[in-house]
């Protein structure tokens, strides 16, 4: 599946927008297999429910993730 991504970062969190359709403000990640998408989720955060989010991305065609940064 073709994946496009945009990340917005703040001191406390980051928002990652993933989309299966091309948009001008998104960076093309590649034509990824399911395993590669799961690896992408893992690279974003180890706490993500990877299987659930893969299903949501496939169903809706886009996924927005709010990822809290460690404040330790």
N, C-alpha and C positions, 0 to 999 in steps of 0.2 A: 504494500500500500504506500502511495506517495504521501510523504509527511512534510509539512511546512511548520515552522516554529518561530515564535517571538517570545523573548524573555524581557521582563521588566523587573528591576531589582530596587529594593529599598534597604535600609539598614536592618530591618527586622524580618523581611520575607521577600520572596520573589514570586511573580506570577508568570506561569508558562502557558502560552496559548499554542495548542497543536491543532492543525487543520489538515484535512485530506484534499482540499481544493486550493488552488493557487490564489494568493492575494498579494497585492503589491507591497504590503508592509511586513510580510513574513519571509523568513529565510528558508530556502529549500534544504531539507535535511537529506532526503534521498528516497528511493523506492525500497522500503524496508519490509522484510519478512516479519511475521509475528514475533519470532525470537529476538530479532533486532529491535523491535518496538519495546519489548520487555526489558531489554538491556538499556535502552534509552531511558525508560522509567527508572530503572535502578541507578543510572548515572545522575538523575535529577535528585532522587532521595531514596534511601533504603526503606523508608516507612510507607511508601506508596503501595496500595493494594494493586499490584500489577495486572493480574488477570481481570479484575473488575474494570479497571480503567481501559484495558485493551478492548473489552466488550463494549464499553460506552463510546470509545473512539470509533469503533467499527459501526455501531448503530447510528450515532448522531452525525458522524463525519467531522466532529470537532471536539475538543476537550480543553477546558481551562483548569489549571491546577494552581492552588495557592499553597506555597511551600514555606513553612516557617523556618527561619535560620536558627541555628543553635546560638543561644545568648550566653553560653558559659564562658 
